[in-house]
Amino acid sequence: MFVIIYSFKIYPNKEQEFIKSWTNLTEYIYQKYGSKGSKLHKESEDSFIAYAQWPSKEILENSKKNKSKKGDELSQKLRKYCLKVEILYEMDTIIDLLKN
């Protein structure tokens, strides 16, 4: 597995819009490009940390090469609620001990 960890600082009073946009974008990427989905965590009132998982780095890279108009629109919609978006880490998973 390959993971990306993001940090988001959003505009005040835009939490629900941001969460809905994150959900819509994640669902689209999952269905179109084969991601494993994501988890979104609230760090503080206007800060979030997200964890997105991919079967491999190659599948992620292919999704970037094969962008779609709809994916770009969903991404732009998400970003309009953000003051700042950062990729904190991109990592290969060595051991996964999470339980379902």
C-alpha positions as CSV (number, residue, x, y, z in Angstrom):
1,M,0.0,0.0,0.0
2,F,0.9,3.6,-0.5
3,V,-0.4,6.5,1.6
4,I,-0.5,10.2,1.5
5,I,-1.1,12.4,4.5
6,Y,-2.6,15.8,3.9
7,S,-3.1,18.9,6.2
8,F,-5.9,21.3,5.5
9,K,-6.6,24.7,7.0
10,I,-10.1,25.8,6.0
11,Y,-12.0,29.0,6.0
12,P,-14.1,29.8,9.1
13,N,-17.6,28.3,9.0
14,K,-17.0,26.1,6.0
15,E,-16.6,22.8,7.8
16,Q,-19.7,21.1,6.4
17,E,-19.0,22.2,2.8
18,F,-15.3,21.1,3.1
19,I,-16.4,17.6,4.5
20,K,-18.9,17.2,1.8
21,S,-16.4,18.1,-0.9
22,W,-13.8,15.8,0.6
23,T,-16.3,13.0,0.6
24,N,-17.4,13.6,-3.0
25,L,-13.8,13.8,-4.3
26,T,-12.7,10.7,-2.4
27,E,-15.7,8.7,-3.7
28,Y,-15.0,9.8,-7.2
29,I,-11.3,8.9,-7.0
30,Y,-12.1,5.5,-5.4
31,Q,-14.6,4.7,-8.2
32,K,-12.6,6.1,-11.2
33,Y,-9.0,5.4,-10.3
34,G,-9.0,2.5,-7.8
35,S,-7.8,4.3,-4.6
36,K,-8.6,2.5,-1.3
37,G,-10.4,5.6,0.1
38,S,-9.5,8.0,2.8
39,K,-9.9,9.0,6.4
40,L,-10.5,12.6,7.4
41,H,-9.6,13.7,11.0
42,K,-10.4,17.0,12.7
43,E,-7.4,18.5,14.3
44,S,-9.0,21.7,15.5
45,E,-11.8,24.1,14.6
46,D,-10.4,24.9,11.2
47,S,-7.7,22.3,10.7
48,F,-8.0,18.8,9.3
49,I,-5.6,15.9,8.6
50,A,-6.5,13.4,5.9
51,Y,-5.1,10.0,5.1
52,A,-5.5,8.6,1.6
53,Q,-4.6,5.1,0.7
54,W,-3.7,3.6,-2.7
55,P,-2.9,0.0,-3.7
56,S,0.5,1.2,-5.0
57,K,2.4,4.4,-5.9
58,E,2.1,3.4,-9.6
59,I,-1.7,3.4,-9.4
60,L,-1.6,6.9,-7.8
61,E,0.8,8.2,-10.5
62,N,-1.4,6.8,-13.2
63,S,-4.4,8.6,-11.8
64,K,-2.5,11.9,-11.9
65,K,-1.6,11.2,-15.6
66,N,-5.2,10.4,-16.5
67,K,-7.0,13.3,-14.9
68,S,-10.6,14.0,-15.8
69,K,-12.6,17.2,-16.1
70,K,-14.9,16.0,-13.3
71,G,-12.0,15.1,-11.0
72,D,-10.5,18.6,-11.6
73,E,-13.9,20.2,-10.8
74,L,-14.3,18.3,-7.6
75,S,-10.7,19.1,-6.6
76,Q,-11.2,22.8,-7.3
77,K,-14.5,22.8,-5.3
78,L,-12.7,21.3,-2.3
79,R,-9.8,23.9,-2.6
80,K,-12.2,26.8,-2.5
81,Y,-13.0,26.0,1.1
82,C,-9.3,25.8,2.0
83,L,-6.9,28.5,3.1
84,K,-4.0,26.1,2.9
85,V,-3.5,22.5,1.6
86,E,-0.3,20.6,2.3
87,I,1.0,17.1,1.5
88,L,2.8,16.2,4.7
89,Y,3.9,12.7,3.8
90,E,3.9,10.2,0.9
91,M,4.9,6.7,2.2
92,D,4.9,3.0,1.4
93,T,3.2,0.9,4.0
94,I,5.5,-1.6,5.6
95,I,3.2,-3.3,8.1
96,D,-0.5,-2.8,8.5
97,L,-1.9,-3.9,11.9
98,L,-5.2,-2.1,11.7
99,K,-8.2,-4.3,12.4
100,N,-11.6,-3.8,10.8
